[in-house]
Amino acid sequence: MSLGSLNTALGSFHNENVLTLARINFDFSLFKVEAPKEFDGLGASLSTQRRKDAEDGTFHQTARKLGALFEQLLPPIPALVKAYGQRVSEISRSPTANPPASWADGVFTNQVGADGTAIWAAATSGSSAIAVNLLACMLARIWPGPEAISVWVELVAGRKREIETSHDSSDASNLSTVAAARQELTRDQLARWDASARAWIRAADEAKKKNQQQLMLIIYNVAIPVSNVTNVYQSVIRAWISSMNAMENLIKGMPQRVQDGAILLCLSAWHLYPDMVVLGSTTTEVEQKDPLLAPGGCLTIGLENSDSSLSGGVYWSLSLAHLRYYGEPIQRSRSIGGDSSRIPFEDFTLAALGSVFIGLGAHESRILAGAKFFTTLWSYLIRKTETEMFSIEKSLAQVILACSSSWMNVLVNAANLLVESNDFNRKRASMLARMGYRRGDSFLTHAQKRLPPVFGFTNFGPLFSTLKGEEERIRILRSIASKHNLDANAVIIRYKYSNAAFEYATAIPITRSSTKRNSEGIEIPFSGHQRWIPAGHVSLVKTNCQCFDECEDECPCIIAKAQCSPQCHGPNLITCTNIEFDFTQMRIESIHDTGDICTTFDKIDLNAADNEMQFSWYDAPISTRATRPTNTSGRTTYDPDILDGSPWSSQQATHFTFLLGDPQTAAIFIRLDQKIPREITPNEMDIEYLIESFESDAVEIGTLIEYLQLLGKTNHWKGYFRSLKALASAADIYKLLPNTTVAFSLISQTLHESHWIPLKSQDPGELHLETLLKPFPLDRPSTLACVVMFETGSWNIAPESFENVMAISSGDSIYVAAPLLCDPYESPRGNELKRIIGNVGRAGIALLIPPRNVRTRGPLYNKWELVNHDIFDGKAENCFQNTSMHLSFTGYEIPVGVAPQGFQDREIMAIETLISVHDRGKWVGDLDVLSIFTSDYFHRMHLHDCAHMQATELQLNPVSIDCWEELIDKPDKPGIFRAHENWLARLAGATMSIQLQHHTIILPRSVCWFCCILMAHEKIAPDDLASAMFIY
């Protein structure tokens, strides 16, 4: 019966009777109606416990009370109720969003599945309650839990005030509304109502993933408010009602136009997808083809009304008066696709990748170029490993590629999502990376704004230091000079050859007069590059001295029986008659091989005055003083006619100053009388040059790694690399948690300040290569602390708070410590969790902890006939098929973490949780499962292949433990707990045995009893072994 019908039925009462009825505490919230048939699919999918809560528990009461309270405000929405019911039933059939419980879920079987409790409670409470559930989904989509709860408190209070001032309690037609206003709705009830809606939309997002992503891609680009009204009650009511009206019309096939963000918010929360026309610089038609909407139900979105100065999608600003116990209202603003959004962890790595690119530029082309750097680097490493011959480079590349969990691998995988995706996925990936670029300026380190992008490799110094030679440096500088259209007569490249003398080269090809003529006698001008090297070149350290007898008596190298080179002939040693010619000529010829013309100059004409940033060159270049070769190689070194008229020729000094590059290795200098172009950045280059260097195999891997390790030792970069290692640690956790979402807002935090990072971990710069790249090793408490941080986007809690935590329930997920869901013989890693889709029905985040001292029942004297303790016959049997484990709560709760003073809601609560073992439905005892793995009574028997016969006689004469009575009533001999291939019963048996203080040996599936007993004697003292329990 609806409350409107109740009003009609009471209309015939006399006024004096109405007053009496109004004073009666009539709890109409206990009434239940039949759910619309469209919701039947959802109801059928709910677990027994959730359905009970929805139909008879607190959820049903909350739905009835809220529906009654707001009923008179609501427009008729029959089409929306029908479509919504069909959609939630469709989602409830999704195996990914709402999987059925299975044996593998262990103790959490009753908690498995999408949380549709609030929806079913609304469906069984009337159409007004369904409308209230729609509002719950809207608020949960954009507001974090505590803020949404505060909005609910204010809505309820505001509606009650409105009823008190506008409704006559003596009027029979107002009776149900007045009665509804007198019903109590606690903050805890509203919090659970919100939590159920919050969990549902997460599951629904997964079920409708493709449609949802396309919708969110559009919403993110529409920066309009949900409402401009500042009063919370008025703002929410208007947005709610206008959204329902618009959606009702769309479902009926009536086109609508976006006036504010309310309709877009409701689409994202209700998972209904009309076709859309997006008006902007170009008109885009988006076909969603949702069968629940009639043809013609198209939504027009005008980007011209969007605030281009904002980003992050539809936003809502409210002043929340009930967020704190005391104080002025707090202004809060949230947006869809921004701080309140959740994204898959894989998508979060895209945002993290974007933060690595800070400094490159946020345009999509810059982001794609940055991504290409990582994919090109990875391809370069792969090529190095494919060479047949052994080399240091091949070995180093193999080490990097073999570390599959490294932060570099995480970034490369994210980059591949950008580079290799199709148009739609690439646009989405690019958007995520650009959001990381804008909002992640402190994600890797506080100093990130001052650090160059991609580890500083866009700076000339770091890149030039890792290149294999000067030719690649010259190529890059010439390419940059050409790109900026520099004047060939105004610039020159100075570069260091073989870490010795500076040489010089043109940056732009120079056109000169020539003696060459065509067939018509017309001069053919020369255009090309030229270089100048110092006369008496002493830089060829890898070339042997050719002077033989002339040096033999005095050369220090020959005297020391070492290879002679130009280094022997420095100014402080000896001078030979022909070494200057030999080595200079060889250098000139090597330059000719590059296609450049080369000549020499006298070093006395250059004056650098110990200043790397400037130099003066007298009579530049010194063409007339170049020494003509006297060898007979037949190769002309230079053509004096070509040099005549060179723009560098002058009888006075020319002054040059640094323009761009790395003055220590290679740089472009410009004449001092020239203006420096504004677009020139002296220390940074475009990332394309970096990519080209890897594509051409011009980078030396060893030097590259040395640079990264050196970088890790500097103060600013230490935190940067620790953040990257922490990101890799999180990726190592989440790769075992498929389809899990994380809070996007974490991108605004500084990751290396996380308390879950091991305190004793070394600085990345002090580590060898493999450890520099690998994630931090995390134990279970640190892993759980990491998950809470990624789940909330803000809570940074020390691992000590998670020492006894066995699982975390948040939203639509339960993150369970792996030992709770596997055979006790298995040894999961400390960071291994398993995700169960479901929750324990609590608001916020619930940390499940065991009681300090669990109870176990003693022997039952009326069950004495079950205790046989028969001698073990060697057979592997499962005698515990009727054993089950169950989850329940003691009622004890305690907040975790330090919340801001005065705030009413505690986001994280530790909830005392019982895991109990039952036999044929009857309680046997409570278990503290995780504690057994650190107990001195716990032993795993790792047996190896052997040649013994399986039927070897057992010298210990153990007895079979085939029921719980036989375990609890302690035998006087070793026991064999027979639950073969029943992981749940083996886990329960091992835990119970250790709680009874038996030394407990966990056996593998196949056992050689001879080896088993032999190893047991090695592990356990004889007196303890006499009462040991073998879990078989």
PyMOL commands that set and color helices and strands:
alter all, ss='L'
color gray80, all
select helices_A, chain A and resi 3-12+15-23+28-30+37-45+48-56+58-73+78-92+103-111+117-123+127-142+145-166+172-181+187-207+209-220+232-251+262-270+303-305+345-356+364-385+392-402+407-420+423-439+446-450+454-456+460-466+470-483+549-552+556-559+566-569+579-592+603-605+623-625+640-643+687-695+701-711+715-734+744-748+751-753+764-766+769-773+780-792+799-802+818-821+861-866+930-934+964-968+983-995+1009-1019+1022-1025
alter helices_A, ss='H'
color red, helices_A
select strands_A, chain A and resi 256-257+275-279+284-286+298-302+315-320+330-335+342-344+491-496+502-505+510-512+526-528+530-534+597-601+606-607+614-618+653-662+666-671+741-743+807-810+813-817+833-837+845-849+883-895+908-919+922-927+938-940+959-961+975-977+1000-1002+1029-1031
alter strands_A, ss='S'
color yellow, strands_A
deselect
rebuild
show_as cartoon
